[in-house]
Amino acid sequence: MWANAAKKVHTCKYASDAFHDASDEAVASANKPGKKLDLASNSDAARAARAMQEAISGEPLTDGSSVVSHEEEVFARVRLHFGRSKDQYRYSLSEGTFRFLGEEEAAGKSSAFFVFTEDGRYCVKSVDPSEAHMLARVIVDYEQYVLKHKHTLLPKFYGLYEVRLSHRRKPLWMMVQGNVLGGRTGVIQRFDLKGSTHGRKASAKEWAKGRGSVLKDLDFVHSSCALLGATPAAEQQWEQWVQRMDTDSAWLASQGLIDYSLLLGFSSCQPELLKKPLSHVNQLEFQSASLGDLSSSIPAEEALVVYVGIIDCLMPYNWFKRCENVVCGAFFSADISCQPPVAYATRFINFVRKLGSPLGELQEFTAKRQMSSQRLLGYIVGEFGRKDAQHVVKYLTFLVITGGLGRLAVFLSSQRKLK
């Protein structure tokens, strides 16, 4: 049925047709990651994307699936605030193909998969129920915040969908957000920056991906990178962005959220190709020296631009994160990623402020923090990332629980003997 539907000629033409055609040409093909998703296949990603397309376009749902759009009125207002009309959103999400970025290609450690719209403007991400519930909880406050801070660098959240597939007992939660790196010129290097030092080094496997790699804080520092504006206007704009991120991180702290990152996407192009940034990306021109030791990949005659945005900001500081902070912070490093919301926001913005410092200053700043925060087991065991920290906390929690149960069993046994 879907294959036939995909071939039909739509008689209804949206007012956004011209917009869609223009955006197809505007977003660089290199910034439309992944392979084209076969919507006729039976994979979870294809079936969920197909169900969402049908629901958003108003067509009857196939495969016995169902879709619930959560807080639709709020998201509709948010979309309008960010300049996305109902027709534009509907066209991008319900027409054309999707590009699929599977778990093995993703930069993060989660099992989420990403689906990008063909126009490169939207990312549809599968998320854990806890992350979906968190977005539903904060979306009203988020709407009020972005209304007051139009030029926020927070993620642009456009929709939240609960997709129930006939063969799955549990629903798939799908979140629609803006593509931070969806600019006119292809990204050549990405950085995911949290402001912490422990475990913030990309693996050799990640480095081997070349232009597809996502590097981290210590990679940025050790490669002598720094965000140096190409013009006084660019330097001033970066300072304004730092101020906005200060406000953004304070709002995230007020919501009890942590673990967010600053995503940087470096791109180079001929100077004459520099145009006014697309409305859905934050773009600035920086000096080629900003990429430090990695700048050799940039031809001397080309300009360097950077796409900037905060991502992954829906992690609450829950009981598990508190345990992770106490255990790993005490024994491995005081500068692990996991910190209380206010401390996380403070460290994050302090690091962001240093990104534009003269060469050498960021390296010295980071080296002092790394040295002073290291603990004995950190020296012995070495670096580990968030996933490793979770295993450590889970294991220690298991020992505590089983140890407590063991003592309780001994106590009850002794009481029975006394009787």
Secondary structure, DSSP 8 states (H G I E B T S, - for coil): -HHHHHHS------TTHHHHHHHHHHS-GGGS-SEE--TTS-SHHHHHHHHHHHHHHT----TT-EEEETTHHHHHHHHHHTT--HHHHHHHHHSS-EEEE-GGG-SSSS---EEEETTSSEEEEEE-HHHHHHHHHHHHHHHHHHHH-TT--S--EEEEEEEE-TT-SS-EEEEEEE-TT--SS-EEEEEEE-S--TT-S--HHHHTTGGG-EE-HHHHHHTT----BSSHHHHHHHHHHHHHHHHHHHHHHHTTEE--EEEEEEEEE-GGG-----TTS-EEEE-GGGGGGGGGGS-TT-EEEEEEEEE---EE--HHHHHHHHHHHHHTBTT-S---HHHHHHHHHHHHHHTTS-TTHHHHHHHHHHHHHB-HHHHHH----HHHHHHHHHHHHHHHHHHHHHHHHHHHHHHHHH-
